[in-house]
Amino acid sequence: MKNMKVIVLALMALFITVLGGAAMGKEAITIGVIVVDIQGDFTKFKNGSLAVEGTDEAYLKAVEENTKKLKTAGFPIYATQDWHPKNHASFFTNHPGKKAFDVIKLNNRDQVLWPPHCVQKTSGAEILLDEKLFKAVVKKGMDKQYDSYSGFQDDGGKKTEMDKNLKKDKIKKVVVYGIATDYCVRATALDAAAAGYKVIMIKSLSRGVAPDTSQKAIDEMKTKGIVVLDDLDLEKIKSN
Ligand SMILES: [Zn+2]
């Protein structure tokens, strides 16, 4: 009888340990979402100065609906926002004799010269999604000397608030999508992977400047261990 009691107690202890372990394992992976540069100047919908192909009303609706779905699933959502001063070095208008899409050397790096875009406090810089979706909006590209495709750091290596926000919220895995696949989505996803996060990129919620560079960016992301999903799939996001 005494032995029986010991066995029952031992089994109960084992059961509690297993359950507790499973619960802790589940808590260990906290997923966050980074929505990249959904701003007026990058969209056809707002006739933006640097509008990317396929950024019409249907695209914005899809981004909004799927972002809501992720928020409802309990994942914190972070936005990046390109936020340039008027005299930013990435604008062709700040380089006499140059035109849009020329490539120059800037601080020893190749710099594409863009039409002026996302100038601070202009309507073109506004994020086109409900602000209530976001736990934080991370601004980038404020230093006039450096471009910042990545939501984590600019070309001069200066960190944004992104990593701090993710660490504070104990995020281990990030879902990344937005504009543009071949520039800011690519750089943000690669920097997230380099910083040690698991990364999932969603293709159908992203748009690229050009098909060839977008394909190249996707191949590069895959070689860096980033999981590229065609569409949003909560089960795949949790299991990958
Ligand atoms: Zn920019």
Residues whose N, C-alpha, C, O or C-beta is under 5 A from the ligand:
A	BS01	ZN	D82 G141
